[in-house]
C-alpha cells in the first residue's frame, strides 16, 4: 500500500476505533489518523506474531481493515490505560 492509502486507512480506522472505545469522542483529525495508522501497524504485527499471517492483502481486503481496526482499538485502550483517561463524556 502507498502512503496515501495508509493515511486514508488510518483516518477511517482511527475514527471507528474512537467510536468503539470513546463513544465518538475524538482526539482531533491528526491524532485520530496517527492512532489509526499506528493501530494498523500494531495490528499487522500482532497478526504476524499470533496468527502467523505473512502479510495483509491490500487496501480493499476486509482482513486488512479488521486487522487495522483491532490494532487501533488495542492501541487506544493502552493509551487510555497509560494516561488514565476514560471517555470524555461527563
N, C-alpha and C positions, 0 to 999 in steps of 0.2 A: 504494500500500500504506500501511496505517496504521502507527503507531508500534509497536503490539504485534506486528504481522506482521513488521516489521523486526527486532525483538528475537528473536522465535522463529526466524526465518530465520538471524539472526546466530549464535544459540546452536547450532543444528543444523549449520550450515556451519562454524562455528568448531571444533566437536568433530570433524567429518570432516576438516578441514584439519590439525588437530593429529594425528589418527590417521595421515594420509598422511605428514606431514613428520616428526613426532616418534615415530611408532610407538605413539601413545596417551598419551604423557606430556603432562599437562595443565598449563596455566598458572593454573588456577583458573577458576571459573564466570564471574566478571565479566570477566576479561581475555579469556577464550575468546569470550565474547559480543561484546566490543568488537572483537576481531580479526575475527570473522565479519561484523559489521555494516560495519566499515571495508573488509573484503575485498569485500563486496557493492558498496559504493560504488566502490572501485577497479576491480572487475571490470566494473561498468556503464560507468565512464568509459573503460576500455580498449576495451570492445566498441564504444563510440561512435566512438572515435578510429581503431581499427584496422580494424573491420569495418563501419563506418558503420551500426550498429544504432541506430535512433532512440529506442527505449525498450524496456524489458523488459515482458513482457505481463501480469504479475501473480504473485501468490503461488503459485498452483498450476500454473504453467507450467514445464516442465523447463528451458527456456533461462534462466529466472531463477535457478534453482538451480545450473545448471552455470556460469553467469557468476559468481555469487557464490562458488562453490567455487573456481574458478580464481583469482579475485581474492584470496580468503583465503589460498590456498596461496602465491601470489606474495608477498603481504604478509608472511606468516610466514617465508618464505625470506629476504626482505630484512631482516626483524627479526633473524633468526639471523645473517645476514652482518654486520650492523652491531654486534651485541652479542658476536659471536664464540662464541655458544652453539651447541652441537651438541645432539644428542639427550641427554637427561639420564640415559639408561640407561648405567650404567657397570659 
